[in-house]
Amino acid sequence: MDNNTDLKLSQNCRKKHFKIESRRKTSLRIAGLLTACAFVVYGFSRGEAAVVLNKAVNICLECIGLG
């Protein structure tokens, strides 16, 4: 084989690896997004949104001095 053929084979391998890596990244991102959404729904079902809002109000009223 000459250098030109080696270069073409190397580029083809990189392209295939990049496609696999890209699919893997996409699937991991989707899995992460679904996990985050599940935790947000779980937090809302437990009433955590009210707790966070209450803490935010307390920070504004006590620490910053608004109100």
PDB file with one MODEL, atoms N, CA, C and O in Angstrom:
MODEL        1
ATOM      1  N   MET A   1       0.833  -1.189   0.000  1.00  0.00           N
ATOM      2  CA  MET A   1       0.000   0.000   0.000  1.00  0.00           C
ATOM      3  C   MET A   1       0.872   1.245   0.000  1.00  0.00           C
ATOM      4  O   MET A   1       1.955   1.279   0.585  1.00  0.00           O
ATOM      5  N   ASP A   2       0.380   2.229  -0.653  1.00  0.00           N
ATOM      6  CA  ASP A   2       1.117   3.486  -0.676  1.00  0.00           C
ATOM      7  C   ASP A   2       0.528   4.426   0.377  1.00  0.00           C
ATOM      8  O   ASP A   2      -0.465   4.110   1.032  1.00  0.00           O
ATOM      9  N   ASN A   3       1.152   5.563   0.518  1.00  0.00           N
ATOM     10  CA  ASN A   3       0.721   6.543   1.521  1.00  0.00           C
ATOM     11  C   ASN A   3      -0.691   7.043   1.277  1.00  0.00           C
ATOM     12  O   ASN A   3      -1.432   7.295   2.227  1.00  0.00           O
ATOM     13  N   ASN A   4      -1.066   7.188   0.033  1.00  0.00           N
ATOM     14  CA  ASN A   4      -2.390   7.713  -0.304  1.00  0.00           C
ATOM     15  C   ASN A   4      -3.490   6.752   0.165  1.00  0.00           C
ATOM     16  O   ASN A   4      -4.517   7.188   0.685  1.00  0.00           O
ATOM     17  N   THR A   5      -3.273   5.461  -0.017  1.00  0.00           N
ATOM     18  CA  THR A   5      -4.249   4.458   0.412  1.00  0.00           C
ATOM     19  C   THR A   5      -4.340   4.416   1.932  1.00  0.00           C
ATOM     20  O   THR A   5      -5.434   4.293   2.483  1.00  0.00           O
ATOM     21  N   ASP A   6      -3.218   4.515   2.604  1.00  0.00           N
ATOM     22  CA  ASP A   6      -3.209   4.540   4.068  1.00  0.00           C
ATOM     23  C   ASP A   6      -3.978   5.748   4.598  1.00  0.00           C
ATOM     24  O   ASP A   6      -4.704   5.646   5.587  1.00  0.00           O
ATOM     25  N   LEU A   7      -3.817   6.869   3.947  1.00  0.00           N
ATOM     26  CA  LEU A   7      -4.496   8.080   4.363  1.00  0.00           C
ATOM     27  C   LEU A   7      -6.005   7.933   4.203  1.00  0.00           C
ATOM     28  O   LEU A   7      -6.764   8.354   5.076  1.00  0.00           O
ATOM     29  N   LYS A   8      -6.447   7.341   3.100  1.00  0.00           N
ATOM     30  CA  LYS A   8      -7.878   7.140   2.874  1.00  0.00           C
ATOM     31  C   LYS A   8      -8.457   6.194   3.917  1.00  0.00           C
ATOM     32  O   LYS A   8      -9.542   6.449   4.438  1.00  0.00           O
ATOM     33  N   LEU A   9      -7.761   5.111   4.232  1.00  0.00           N
ATOM     34  CA  LEU A   9      -8.236   4.175   5.244  1.00  0.00           C
ATOM     35  C   LEU A   9      -8.327   4.835   6.610  1.00  0.00           C
ATOM     36  O   LEU A   9      -9.279   4.612   7.357  1.00  0.00           O
ATOM     37  N   SER A  10      -7.340   5.638   6.925  1.00  0.00           N
ATOM     38  CA  SER A  10      -7.329   6.339   8.198  1.00  0.00           C
ATOM     39  C   SER A  10      -8.495   7.311   8.300  1.00  0.00           C
ATOM     40  O   SER A  10      -9.129   7.403   9.351  1.00  0.00           O
ATOM     41  N   GLN A  11      -8.787   8.032   7.231  1.00  0.00           N
ATOM     42  CA  GLN A  11      -9.902   8.981   7.231  1.00  0.00           C
ATOM     43  C   GLN A  11     -11.231   8.252   7.357  1.00  0.00           C
ATOM     44  O   GLN A  11     -12.128   8.725   8.055  1.00  0.00           O
ATOM     45  N   ASN A  12     -11.374   7.099   6.689  1.00  0.00           N
ATOM     46  CA  ASN A  12     -12.611   6.329   6.799  1.00  0.00           C
ATOM     47  C   ASN A  12     -12.829   5.832   8.223  1.00  0.00           C
ATOM     48  O   ASN A  12     -13.953   5.865   8.725  1.00  0.00           O
ATOM     49  N   CYS A  13     -11.778   5.376   8.868  1.00  0.00           N
ATOM     50  CA  CYS A  13     -11.892   4.913  10.250  1.00  0.00           C
ATOM     51  C   CYS A  13     -12.299   6.057  11.170  1.00  0.00           C
ATOM     52  O   CYS A  13     -13.124   5.867  12.063  1.00  0.00           O
ATOM     53  N   ARG A  14     -11.738   7.228  10.965  1.00  0.00           N
ATOM     54  CA  ARG A  14     -12.090   8.386  11.781  1.00  0.00           C
ATOM     55  C   ARG A  14     -13.543   8.766  11.586  1.00  0.00           C
ATOM     56  O   ARG A  14     -14.232   9.093  12.552  1.00  0.00           O
ATOM     57  N   LYS A  15     -14.020   8.727  10.354  1.00  0.00           N
ATOM     58  CA  LYS A  15     -15.414   9.074  10.084  1.00  0.00           C
ATOM     59  C   LYS A  15     -16.353   8.096  10.776  1.00  0.00           C
ATOM     60  O   LYS A  15     -17.344   8.514  11.375  1.00  0.00           O
ATOM     61  N   LYS A  16     -16.057   6.804  10.705  1.00  0.00           N
ATOM     62  CA  LYS A  16     -16.896   5.813  11.362  1.00  0.00           C
ATOM     63  C   LYS A  16     -16.871   6.002  12.872  1.00  0.00           C
ATOM     64  O   LYS A  16     -17.913   5.924  13.523  1.00  0.00           O
ATOM     65  N   HIS A  17     -15.701   6.249  13.432  1.00  0.00           N
ATOM     66  CA  HIS A  17     -15.572   6.460  14.871  1.00  0.00           C
ATOM     67  C   HIS A  17     -16.331   7.699  15.294  1.00  0.00           C
ATOM     68  O   HIS A  17     -16.971   7.701  16.345  1.00  0.00           O
ATOM     69  N   PHE A  18     -16.273   8.746  14.501  1.00  0.00           N
ATOM     70  CA  PHE A  18     -16.966   9.985  14.831  1.00  0.00           C
ATOM     71  C   PHE A  18     -18.468   9.776  14.819  1.00  0.00           C
ATOM     72  O   PHE A  18     -19.172  10.320  15.670  1.00  0.00           O
ATOM     73  N   LYS A  19     -18.981   8.987  13.856  1.00  0.00           N
ATOM     74  CA  LYS A  19     -20.420   8.732  13.800  1.00  0.00           C
ATOM     75  C   LYS A  19     -20.869   7.955  15.028  1.00  0.00           C
ATOM     76  O   LYS A  19     -21.913   8.260  15.604  1.00  0.00           O
ATOM     77  N   ILE A  20     -20.100   6.964  15.432  1.00  0.00           N
ATOM     78  CA  ILE A  20     -20.443   6.180  16.612  1.00  0.00           C
ATOM     79  C   ILE A  20     -20.387   7.064  17.849  1.00  0.00           C
ATOM     80  O   ILE A  20     -21.281   7.014  18.693  1.00  0.00           O
ATOM     81  N   GLU A  21     -19.349   7.864  17.957  1.00  0.00           N
ATOM     82  CA  GLU A  21     -19.197   8.750  19.103  1.00  0.00           C
ATOM     83  C   GLU A  21     -20.325   9.765  19.136  1.00  0.00           C
ATOM     84  O   GLU A  21     -20.837  10.073  20.212  1.00  0.00           O
ATOM     85  N   SER A  22     -20.720  10.286  18.001  1.00  0.00           N
ATOM     86  CA  SER A  22     -21.797  11.265  17.937  1.00  0.00           C
ATOM     87  C   SER A  22     -23.115  10.642  18.375  1.00  0.00           C
ATOM     88  O   SER A  22     -23.881  11.269  19.107  1.00  0.00           O
ATOM     89  N   ARG A  23     -23.389   9.413  17.934  1.00  0.00           N
ATOM     90  CA  ARG A  23     -24.615   8.726  18.352  1.00  0.00           C
ATOM     91  C   ARG A  23     -24.609   8.477  19.849  1.00  0.00           C
ATOM     92  O   ARG A  23     -25.632   8.619  20.518  1.00  0.00           O
ATOM     93  N   ARG A  24     -23.460   8.109  20.361  1.00  0.00           N
ATOM     94  CA  ARG A  24     -23.354   7.836  21.798  1.00  0.00           C
ATOM     95  C   ARG A  24     -23.579   9.112  22.610  1.00  0.00           C
ATOM     96  O   ARG A  24     -24.276   9.093  23.625  1.00  0.00           O
ATOM     97  N   LYS A  25     -22.993  10.206  22.166  1.00  0.00           N
ATOM     98  CA  LYS A  25     -23.193  11.473  22.856  1.00  0.00           C
ATOM     99  C   LYS A  25     -24.661  11.877  22.838  1.00  0.00           C
ATOM    100  O   LYS A  25     -25.205  12.332  23.844  1.00  0.00           O
ATOM    101  N   THR A  26     -25.293  11.705  21.684  1.00  0.00           N
ATOM    102  CA  THR A  26     -26.699  12.066  21.564  1.00  0.00           C
ATOM    103  C   THR A  26     -27.557  11.217  22.493  1.00  0.00           C
ATOM    104  O   THR A  26     -28.446  11.739  23.166  1.00  0.00           O
ATOM    105  N   SER A  27     -27.300   9.918  22.534  1.00  0.00           N
ATOM    106  CA  SER A  27     -28.097   9.054  23.395  1.00  0.00           C
ATOM    107  C   SER A  27     -27.855   9.370  24.872  1.00  0.00           C
ATOM    108  O   SER A  27     -28.785   9.301  25.676  1.00  0.00           O
ATOM    109  N   LEU A  28     -26.624   9.713  25.236  1.00  0.00           N
ATOM    110  CA  LEU A  28     -26.349  10.095  26.622  1.00  0.00           C
ATOM    111  C   LEU A  28     -27.027  11.411  26.980  1.00  0.00           C
ATOM    112  O   LEU A  28     -27.519  11.574  28.096  1.00  0.00           O
ATOM    113  N   ARG A  29     -27.055  12.339  26.050  1.00  0.00           N
ATOM    114  CA  ARG A  29     -27.732  13.613  26.301  1.00  0.00           C
ATOM    115  C   ARG A  29     -29.233  13.413  26.487  1.00  0.00           C
ATOM    116  O   ARG A  29     -29.840  14.022  27.367  1.00  0.00           O
ATOM    117  N   ILE A  30     -29.825  12.565  25.663  1.00  0.00           N
ATOM    118  CA  ILE A  30     -31.255  12.292  25.787  1.00  0.00           C
ATOM    119  C   ILE A  30     -31.544  11.599  27.119  1.00  0.00           C
ATOM    120  O   ILE A  30     -32.514  11.936  27.798  1.00  0.00           O
ATOM    121  N   ALA A  31     -30.709  10.639  27.489  1.00  0.00           N
ATOM    122  CA  ALA A  31     -30.889   9.952  28.772  1.00  0.00           C
ATOM    123  C   ALA A  31     -30.760  10.931  29.935  1.00  0.00           C
ATOM    124  O   ALA A  31     -31.529  10.857  30.893  1.00  0.00           O
ATOM    125  N   GLY A  32     -29.808  11.836  29.860  1.00  0.00           N
ATOM    126  CA  GLY A  32     -29.637  12.845  30.906  1.00  0.00           C
ATOM    127  C   GLY A  32     -30.822  13.788  30.996  1.00  0.00           C
ATOM    128  O   GLY A  32     -31.261  14.148  32.088  1.00  0.00           O
ATOM    129  N   LEU A  33     -31.336  14.186  29.841  1.00  0.00           N
ATOM    130  CA  LEU A  33     -32.501  15.069  29.813  1.00  0.00           C
ATOM    131  C   LEU A  33     -33.722  14.385  30.410  1.00  0.00           C
ATOM    132  O   LEU A  33     -34.458  14.997  31.184  1.00  0.00           O
ATOM    133  N   LEU A  34     -33.946  13.120  30.058  1.00  0.00           N
ATOM    134  CA  LEU A  34     -35.084  12.378  30.609  1.00  0.00           C
ATOM    135  C   LEU A  34     -34.945  12.191  32.118  1.00  0.00           C
ATOM    136  O   LEU A  34     -35.930  12.278  32.851  1.00  0.00           O
ATOM    137  N   THR A  35     -33.728  11.937  32.578  1.00  0.00           N
ATOM    138  CA  THR A  35     -33.487  11.798  34.012  1.00  0.00           C
ATOM    139  C   THR A  35     -33.767  13.106  34.737  1.00  0.00           C
ATOM    140  O   THR A  35     -34.394  13.106  35.796  1.00  0.00           O
ATOM    141  N   ALA A  36     -33.309  14.212  34.180  1.00  0.00           N
ATOM    142  CA  ALA A  36     -33.550  15.521  34.790  1.00  0.00           C
ATOM    143  C   ALA A  36     -35.041  15.826  34.852  1.00  0.00           C
ATOM    144  O   ALA A  36     -35.536  16.316  35.867  1.00  0.00           O
ATOM    145  N   CYS A  37     -35.754  15.539  33.771  1.00  0.00           N
ATOM    146  CA  CYS A  37     -37.207  15.774  33.753  1.00  0.00           C
ATOM    147  C   CYS A  37     -37.903  14.918  34.801  1.00  0.00           C
ATOM    148  O   CYS A  37     -38.831  15.379  35.466  1.00  0.00           O
ATOM    149  N   ALA A  38     -37.463  13.682  34.951  1.00  0.00           N
ATOM    150  CA  ALA A  38     -38.057  12.797  35.959  1.00  0.00           C
ATOM    151  C   ALA A  38     -37.839  13.351  37.364  1.00  0.00           C
ATOM    152  O   ALA A  38     -38.747  13.299  38.194  1.00  0.00           O
ATOM    153  N   PHE A  39     -36.651  13.879  37.642  1.00  0.00           N
ATOM    154  CA  PHE A  39     -36.389  14.447  38.957  1.00  0.00           C
ATOM    155  C   PHE A  39     -37.179  15.731  39.193  1.00  0.00           C
ATOM    156  O   PHE A  39     -37.617  15.982  40.316  1.00  0.00           O
ATOM    157  N   VAL A  40     -37.367  16.537  38.169  1.00  0.00           N
ATOM    158  CA  VAL A  40     -38.178  17.750  38.310  1.00  0.00           C
ATOM    159  C   VAL A  40     -39.616  17.381  38.632  1.00  0.00           C
ATOM    160  O   VAL A  40     -40.223  17.973  39.525  1.00  0.00           O
ATOM    161  N   VAL A  41     -40.167  16.409  37.916  1.00  0.00           N
ATOM    162  CA  VAL A  41     -41.536  15.964  38.186  1.00  0.00           C
ATOM    163  C   VAL A  41     -41.642  15.391  39.594  1.00  0.00           C
ATOM    164  O   VAL A  41     -42.612  15.658  40.303  1.00  0.00           O
ATOM    165  N   TYR A  42     -40.651  14.607  39.998  1.00  0.00           N
ATOM    166  CA  TYR A  42     -40.648  14.041  41.350  1.00  0.00           C
ATOM    167  C   TYR A  42     -40.602  15.148  42.402  1.00  0.00           C
ATOM    168  O   TYR A  42     -41.302  15.066  43.411  1.00  0.00           O
ATOM    169  N   GLY A  43     -39.801  16.168  42.184  1.00  0.00           N
ATOM    170  CA  GLY A  43     -39.721  17.285  43.123  1.00  0.00           C
ATOM    171  C   GLY A  43     -41.030  18.046  43.225  1.00  0.00           C
ATOM    172  O   GLY A  43     -41.448  18.422  44.320  1.00  0.00           O
ATOM    173  N   PHE A  44     -41.682  18.275  42.092  1.00  0.00           N
ATOM    174  CA  PHE A  44     -42.976  18.946  42.119  1.00  0.00           C
ATOM    175  C   PHE A  44     -44.013  18.112  42.860  1.00  0.00           C
ATOM    176  O   PHE A  44     -44.840  18.653  43.594  1.00  0.00           O
ATOM    177  N   SER A  45     -43.970  16.805  42.670  1.00  0.00           N
ATOM    178  CA  SER A  45     -44.954  15.941  43.330  1.00  0.00           C
ATOM    179  C   SER A  45     -44.763  15.925  44.844  1.00  0.00           C
ATOM    180  O   SER A  45     -45.722  15.695  45.580  1.00  0.00           O
ATOM    181  N   ARG A  46     -43.556  16.162  45.313  1.00  0.00           N
ATOM    182  CA  ARG A  46     -43.283  16.204  46.757  1.00  0.00           C
ATOM    183  C   ARG A  46     -43.516  17.584  47.354  1.00  0.00           C
ATOM    184  O   ARG A  46     -43.434  17.749  48.571  1.00  0.00           O
ATOM    185  N   GLY A  47     -43.804  18.573  46.525  1.00  0.00           N
ATOM    186  CA  GLY A  47     -44.038  19.917  47.038  1.00  0.00           C
ATOM    187  C   GLY A  47     -42.773  20.716  47.246  1.00  0.00           C
ATOM    188  O   GLY A  47     -42.773  21.683  48.007  1.00  0.00           O
ATOM    189  N   GLU A  48     -41.702  20.335  46.590  1.00  0.00           N
ATOM    190  CA  GLU A  48     -40.421  21.020  46.768  1.00  0.00           C
ATOM    191  C   GLU A  48     -40.417  22.425  46.156  1.00  0.00           C
ATOM    192  O   GLU A  48     -39.623  23.273  46.565  1.00  0.00           O
ATOM    193  N   ALA A  49     -41.284  22.674  45.195  1.00  0.00           N
ATOM    194  CA  ALA A  49     -41.327  24.010  44.577  1.00  0.00           C
ATOM    195  C   ALA A  49     -41.720  25.056  45.614  1.00  0.00           C
ATOM    196  O   ALA A  49     -41.175  26.160  45.618  1.00  0.00           O
ATOM    197  N   ALA A  50     -42.658  24.718  46.488  1.00  0.00           N
ATOM    198  CA  ALA A  50     -43.080  25.644  47.530  1.00  0.00           C
ATOM    199  C   ALA A  50     -41.951  25.895  48.525  1.00  0.00           C
ATOM    200  O   ALA A  50     -41.784  27.015  49.007  1.00  0.00           O
ATOM    201  N   VAL A  51     -41.183  24.864  48.831  1.00  0.00           N
ATOM    202  CA  VAL A  51     -40.062  25.005  49.765  1.00  0.00           C
ATOM    203  C   VAL A  51     -39.003  25.940  49.180  1.00  0.00           C
ATOM    204  O   VAL A  51     -38.488  26.818  49.872  1.00  0.00           O
ATOM    205  N   VAL A  52     -38.687  25.744  47.905  1.00  0.00           N
ATOM    206  CA  VAL A  52     -37.685  26.594  47.249  1.00  0.00           C
ATOM    207  C   VAL A  52     -38.160  28.039  47.182  1.00  0.00           C
ATOM    208  O   VAL A  52     -37.384  28.961  47.434  1.00  0.00           O
ATOM    209  N   LEU A  53     -39.432  28.241  46.844  1.00  0.00           N
ATOM    210  CA  LEU A  53     -39.982  29.600  46.800  1.00  0.00           C
ATOM    211  C   LEU A  53     -39.941  30.248  48.179  1.00  0.00           C
ATOM    212  O   LEU A  53     -39.606  31.427  48.298  1.00  0.00           O
ATOM    213  N   ASN A  54     -40.274  29.501  49.206  1.00  0.00           N
ATOM    214  CA  ASN A  54     -40.241  30.027  50.568  1.00  0.00           C
ATOM    215  C   ASN A  54     -38.824  30.439  50.957  1.00  0.00           C
ATOM    216  O   ASN A  54     -38.632  31.487  51.574  1.00  0.00           O
ATOM    217  N   LYS A  55     -37.831  29.623  50.603  1.00  0.00           N
ATOM    218  CA  LYS A  55     -36.440  29.972  50.915  1.00  0.00           C
ATOM    219  C   LYS A  55     -35.994  31.206  50.151  1.00  0.00           C
ATOM    220  O   LYS A  55     -35.259  32.037  50.686  1.00  0.00           O
ATOM    221  N   ALA A  56     -36.432  31.333  48.907  1.00  0.00           N
ATOM    222  CA  ALA A  56     -36.073  32.511  48.111  1.00  0.00           C
ATOM    223  C   ALA A  56     -36.669  33.775  48.714  1.00  0.00           C
ATOM    224  O   ALA A  56     -36.006  34.810  48.771  1.00  0.00           O
ATOM    225  N   VAL A  57     -37.899  33.695  49.158  1.00  0.00           N
ATOM    226  CA  VAL A  57     -38.546  34.849  49.789  1.00  0.00           C
ATOM    227  C   VAL A  57     -37.814  35.221  51.069  1.00  0.00           C
ATOM    228  O   VAL A  57     -37.581  36.400  51.333  1.00  0.00           O
ATOM    229  N   ASN A  58     -37.452  34.228  51.858  1.00  0.00           N
ATOM    230  CA  ASN A  58     -36.731  34.504  53.108  1.00  0.00           C
ATOM    231  C   ASN A  58     -35.376  35.152  52.848  1.00  0.00           C
ATOM    232  O   ASN A  58     -34.973  36.052  53.585  1.00  0.00           O
ATOM    233  N   ILE A  59     -34.680  34.715  51.829  1.00  0.00           N
ATOM    234  CA  ILE A  59     -33.394  35.329  51.505  1.00  0.00           C
ATOM    235  C   ILE A  59     -33.589  36.789  51.132  1.00  0.00           C
ATOM    236  O   ILE A  59     -32.831  37.653  51.573  1.00  0.00           O
ATOM    237  N   CYS A  60     -34.597  37.065  50.325  1.00  0.00           N
ATOM    238  CA  CYS A  60     -34.824  38.453  49.903  1.00  0.00           C
ATOM    239  C   CYS A  60     -35.221  39.328  51.081  1.00  0.00           C
ATOM    240  O   CYS A  60     -34.750  40.459  51.197  1.00  0.00           O
ATOM    241  N   LEU A  61     -36.074  38.823  51.950  1.00  0.00           N
ATOM    242  CA  LEU A  61     -36.566  39.632  53.061  1.00  0.00           C
ATOM    243  C   LEU A  61     -35.560  39.790  54.182  1.00  0.00           C
ATOM    244  O   LEU A  61     -35.470  40.864  54.778  1.00  0.00           O
ATOM    245  N   GLU A  62     -34.795  38.738  54.488  1.00  0.00           N
ATOM    246  CA  GLU A  62     -33.894  38.792  55.640  1.00  0.00           C
ATOM    247  C   GLU A  62     -32.499  39.287  55.275  1.00  0.00           C
ATOM    248  O   GLU A  62     -31.971  40.200  55.910  1.00  0.00           O
ATOM    249  N   CYS A  63     -31.906  38.681  54.253  1.00  0.00           N
ATOM    250  CA  CYS A  63     -30.505  38.972  53.967  1.00  0.00           C
ATOM    251  C   CYS A  63     -30.310  40.252  53.155  1.00  0.00           C
ATOM    252  O   CYS A  63     -29.473  41.090  53.490  1.00  0.00           O
ATOM    253  N   ILE A  64     -31.071  40.386  52.116  1.00  0.00           N
ATOM    254  CA  ILE A  64     -30.886  41.524  51.226  1.00  0.00           C
ATOM    255  C   ILE A  64     -31.592  42.759  51.764  1.00  0.00           C
ATOM    256  O   ILE A  64     -31.146  43.881  51.525  1.00  0.00           O
ATOM    257  N   GLY A  65     -32.677  42.565  52.479  1.00  0.00           N
ATOM    258  CA  GLY A  65     -33.377  43.668  53.110  1.00  0.00           C
ATOM    259  C   GLY A  65     -34.483  44.247  52.250  1.00  0.00           C
ATOM    260  O   GLY A  65     -34.889  45.389  52.465  1.00  0.00           O
ATOM    261  N   LEU A  66     -34.969  43.510  51.307  1.00  0.00           N
ATOM    262  CA  LEU A  66     -36.098  43.995  50.513  1.00  0.00           C
ATOM    263  C   LEU A  66     -37.387  43.809  51.311  1.00  0.00           C
ATOM    264  O   LEU A  66     -37.541  42.819  52.026  1.00  0.00           O
ATOM    265  N   GLY A  67     -38.295  44.746  51.190  1.00  0.00           N
ATOM    266  CA  GLY A  67     -39.614  44.600  51.846  1.00  0.00           C
ATOM    267  C   GLY A  67     -39.601  45.255  53.139  1.00  0.00           C
ATOM    268  O   GLY A  67     -40.609  45.246  53.846  1.00  0.00           O
TER     269      GLY A  67
ENDMDL
END
